[in-house]
Amino acid sequence: MSDHHKKLADIPVSVLDLAPIRSGETAADSFHNSLNLAQNVERLGFTRYWLAEHHNMPGIASSATSVLIGYIAGGTSKIKVGSGGVMLPNHAPLIVAEQFGTLESLYPGRINLGLGRAPGTDQLTAMALRRDLHGNVESFPQNVEELRNYFANNPTARVRAVPGEGLNVPIWLLGSSTYGAQLAGILGLPYAFASHFAPANLHSALKVYRESFQPSDELQEPYAMACVNVIAADTDEEANRLATTLYTSFLNVIRGTARQLQPPVESLEAMWDASEKYSVQQMLRYSFVGGPKTVQEELQSFLDETQVNEIMVASSVYDNQARVHSYEIIADFFKKAEF
């Protein structure tokens, strides 16, 4: 990594939207908030807007990820819209090729396909997604290859993705361990790491990705993106108050009591014990909370530490205006997308 003086202003910034359903609201409200956020971050010069596939979670509305990508892409005009990610074990590769071939046909040059290896849900729900659980994760590399083949020009193939064939849909591999990093490197694909909830393997995964990278038609040199949580507000105090929503969400994950997105609270001390607090803080190690100066400094030191090519930001903020404002603050630090 030759250049250790990379500044935030030199790299693009993108958005991960978990399509949260706020307490007392519906999925429809969540989708309208997501579209509002997407239109705002497009105006602010963010590069991509990704949605994540989750299932059986009362607080996350993005289960039909490709349908939602179409809605967001249809309501914006330039920003790249994609999946962060589609969980490949849940789908036949042909279906994914057709869905993203359809999206790319409708919104040419704007669709990204990020692929994950986890089911994005619990075991029981994974079974309900009409798959057995034998060998799905192990067959991930073959499934990625099959999917890529559907996008290639295969006029003689017996099974073809229509639409999909011959379309250039950028494929990213997502990961929270060194497994996906190595596969992305070997295949010469861009790699996105989920440091917003799985911080432990970030540095080893980036190292493995860069060391195993082999140039491909898609990519001449490694391109790594890391996702982090950022909650920015006008003051550190206000940001810390807003961040209680994020901490509460993860506390509920740890307890196995998933709920809708909860409003901020004055203090968390009464809500968690020492071991819960420790677990949440470990999971959320790469969470940068504060006013503009605090957040800029923490993001810059993250960039210094990782030398990633792009940063993706998740902002779990309860109030949609405050969520938009968090991204407004962040936008000032980074290079603007040239649409």
Steps between C-alpha positions, in 0.01 A plus 500: 500500500725769367299807592446549871385858454164416351243752619124455529468763226684260264256209528131441426239448771189284476191407699378174650129519581353229722148629421410521871137483609456746784298406803129545428553538124470272198725375220331754270625783725847348491504491118393865474774600744754300301403670175522839669847413630613369160387821325686707761826306486494508121483879521789494751728303264504155662610228256279199583187414692488138610223303669553182700301177488362396839209271581264451794616819672223726628717811470644452149287540188747405223418128467400529131827675423482513120146641506611777735808574287264558207291744705806697614660502153169611348475795738859619443685576181879460540609328820599133469250276680576149608496218750720490804427224453288235342553186707581246233424183703134611503463523121561304184773691310275510189230692692756754621636541145149560367409746775819704464490467122152655520623779729801572276271507192277756671778710659807445280840562657352555845455153653750325731469138612665437836495132599513355849551146623292514819125432497422840653266336747458212746516129410127441511433792265782383274309172463180692426676675213454169315857377527648209681798596713741241361802645335353840416782695656760256370368534146526881510798521258323279243181706537694824444659350190163377371353846551788667317454258211136606460617860447754391237415467132390139464298468178540121497417439868194286572402721794521874449412800716258717302546784587849475648715342233767734363425772755773658704374482858794565736526214749646563847575238761403587856653352807556506872784242501810416296306242294322750274812715488706220352229406249461865391877521456527181296208601275629857463176655629447805721459417868283658769557423869223518761697677771179674613400186691791253469815700575728219621632377164523831315879531483570134428230494230640809325849348513380166359303678226795711389749212515280253312384752237532396137415754228184426301296654220305686769789632704872558448586555865326431832206721591387475861211672669425488873165574659490690830232653720498877514260712699578865444313798643575866565648420842663199664226506761216479248678226301549295817130530576404388147745208522304339783265371225791311339617357834148393592465317165817302560407433862178342371700295247721364778196418714316340208213745550492668160260795493414796284742793505469675837515876566807639678514485880671731749721227642577135432651423838177366648433290189807278478734316732880515476538191281224611258657844477839344426354272228316786330808722510712221348255451212478875445873573524493682167224743597589865477265721696524875548497848358667578166855538634488180711358290217741637240802421718377147579423425135840631393679280753293202379616575146862535615471165676332306216597683178165396348397633160149599609301532821136397531299652782204358691318758714245340732320816600137490613379831358525515121589872490778437751612202290518719188686766699758242614576425134510873418778544755689193373477609134720803567803287584510283188554521127172565319378253240527635147175387352 
